[in-house]
Amino acid sequence: MRPLANFIMRGRMQAILVVGISAAIPVLFWLSAAAAGLVLMRKGFAQAAPVLIWALIPAAVWAVYGDPIALLVICSTLALAQVLRETSAWLKVLIFSILLGLGCVWGLQATFAEPIAELVTAISAALPQMLSGMYEELSAEDILKLENLLAPVLIGLMAATIQFMSLLSLMLARYWQSILYNPGGFGKEFHRIRLPRLVAVALVAAMILAPNISIVIAGLTPLCAVVLGVAGLALVHGLMAKHKLSSFWLIALYLGLIFFVQLLFPLLVIMALADSLFDFRGLHVSKADAD
């Protein structure tokens, strides 16, 4: 990855080539987001603007043709990169990602309304088979409430995916910046990510209460879960670095997340909550990071 980071930072034309071509290829928009984030964090908005525009143009074209995912990921990554550049505080980045996720919810509601409505109809028709005997025990009011929750939850999951991809793109950009200008800096930053107790408890409360308060804000549940999940990943990385464990376990973790995400992701959330209460790594977060 270092040669690619070197190429991006060699000059404006090289950066434009990477961000423009990767944004134009649907499966590589995350690479465009990471490259643009690297340029923004290193150069600042004024100097990076000529490069950033070439990442946004192809993504905007895809959005016009009905696929806003690339545009939302790139814009979210750039916004998070600016926050990280100004504050150097990953906690603020994670909290801000929730606000961006809510913005993505609005954007997806505006652009994906019809496809989501069709998907909700299909899922509603399949609910009796999916829930088997449980479905017959539900009252008409419960069934209606469940069907009304489907659309907000689906949109929330899509927004959470965009939020997670944006955070991963930012991490890649920060890693590139670290290997080029501050070797080992990203690892130290990432290992120190730990949610303060009040923040962790507030996130869990939002996850539990949001669907019961209003259907409109039900999408807040997966957005908060992403923040806790990232904090859980940071905990695992921090513990492995502290005890100097083999990278084999990290590879096993990420393979497990790919194939058993329903089991391992909730475990990461629980670990992040427990770490905020007991501080398993014994790290003393600075006042600036805990702000």
DRENGUNU-179654 format. One record per residue (C-alpha): residue in one letter; y, x, z. Coordinates in steps of 0.02 Angstrom, whole numbers, plus 50000, padded with zeros to 5 digits. Layout:
N
aYXZ/...
END
This chain:
291
m500005000050000/r501175014750027/p501295018949839/l501825001049803/a503125001349942/n503775017949875/f503905010449701/i504854995249764/m506125005849856/r506315018749717/g507695008849634/r508384991649593/m507474989949428/q505784994149506/a506074981349644/i506584968149517/l505004971249416/v503884968849569/v504744953449640/g504984945149470/i503244947749399/s502334943449560/a503384927649585/a502954922149408/i501084923649442/p500554908849553/v499294918449660/l500484932949694/f502054924249758/w501674930949934/l501844948549863/s503544944049791/a504074937049960/a503524953050050/a504374964549924/a505994954449930/g505914954450120/l505724973350122/v507264975750012/l508264963450117/m507824971650283/r508184989050218/k509734985950111/g510554970450185/f510954954450093/a512434960749992/q511484975249913/a509834965749901/a510544950149816/p510274956349636/v508434959049677/l508204943049776/i508834932149635/w507424938249523/a506164932849653/l506944915649666/i507124911849480/p505254911249436/a504884902149600/a506234889249558/v505454886649387/w503774883049469/a504654870849586/v505424861649439/y503674859349367/g503064851649529/d502474866449635/p503774871149767/i502574881749874/a503114898649802/l504964894449821/l504724888350000/v503724903850050/i504964916049972/c506494907350046/s505674906050217/t505154924350214/l506924929750168/a507674919250307/l506444926550433/a506784944150368/q508644941750397/v508324935950575/l507204951050607/r508474962850530/e509864956250642/t508894954350805/s507344965450794/a506534952050905/w504894944550845/l505014930650973/k506604924150889/v505754925750720/l504274915250779/i505364901750855/f506474901250700/s504904899250593/i504634882250676/l506354876550618/l505984882750442/g504324873550450/l505234857350489/g506324860650338/c504754863050234/v504124846250298/w505674837950226/g505494847450062/l503664842750044/q504034824550083/a505304824649942/t504224833349812/f502414829049856/a502634810849908/e501524803349771/p500084815949780/i500054814549969/a500064795549960/e498554796149843/l497664808149959/v498024797150110/t497304782150016/a495724791849976/i495514797950156/s495834780450225/a494464773550114/a493274787150175/l493664785150360/p492214773250397/q490984786350332/m491904801150410/l491944793150583/s490264784150565/g489924773750722/m491594777850803/y492544768350669/e491774751650717/e492324754150898/l494164756250850/s495324741350860/a496374736050711/e497904743250798/d497054760050823/i496494760650642/l498264756850583/k498974770350696/l497694782850631/e498094778850450/n499954780250484/l499684797550557/l498764804250404/a500284807550295/p501334816450429/v499834826950483/l499414832050304/i501224836650270/g501294845950436/l499734855850391/m500474860450223/a502104865750306/a501134875750436/t500214884750294/i501884889250216/q502524894950386/f500984905850414/m501074913450239/s502924917150265/l502554925950429/l501154935950348/s502304940950205/l503624946450330/m502334956550425/l501824965250264/a503654968950226/r503924975850402/y502344986250387/w502994993750223/q504664997350304/s503765005550449/i502665017250345/l504165022450239/y505515024650372/n504765022550546/p502905027250553/g501985017350686/g503485006350722/f502734990050659/g501154992450761/k502144994550921/e503214979350880/f501724968350840/h500724973650993/r502184968851106/i502314950951043/r502054939851195/l502724922351226/p503674919451388/r502864906551500/l504164893051472/v504074895251284/a502174894551281/v502124879051392/a503474870651287/l502494874051127/v500894866851200/a501844851651264/a502604848951092/m500884850151012/i500184836951128/l501664825051140/a502384825450964/p501104813550884/n501304801351028/i503204801551028/s503484798150845/i502524798550682/v504024807250603/i503844822750713/a501934823150714/g502034837950595/l502744848350738/t500994850450810/p500304862550678/l501964871950669/c501894875950855/a500054880350838/v500484893650709/v501674902350830/l500354902450967/g499044908450842/v500124923150787/a500424927550970/g498544926950995/l498284939050850/a499584950750925/l498634950051090/v496994954951006/h497834969250912/g498704974951071/l497114974951174/m496164984351040/a497534997451028/k497614999051217/h495745001851233/k495615011651069/l494245000550997/s493545002450823/s494414993550679/f492724985550642/w493144972050770/l494764967850682/i493854966250517/a492584954950600/l493994944450675/y494864941450509/l493224937750419/g492854925450557/l494554917250534/i494174915050349/f492474906950374/f492624899050548/v494474895350565/q494144878750655/l493294888250796/l494264904550808/f496054898450781/p496034886750934/l495324901451032/l496814912150980/v497984898251037/i497134897451207/m497194916451223/a499054916751183/l499394903551316/a498354912951444/d499214929351400/s500924921551428/l500354917151604/f499384932751652/d499964946751534/f498264954151489/r499004969651409/g500104973851557/l501604975851443/h503364974451511/v504344965351379/s506144971051370/k507564959051403/a508064959551220/d506314954251166/a506184940651298/d507884933251255/
END
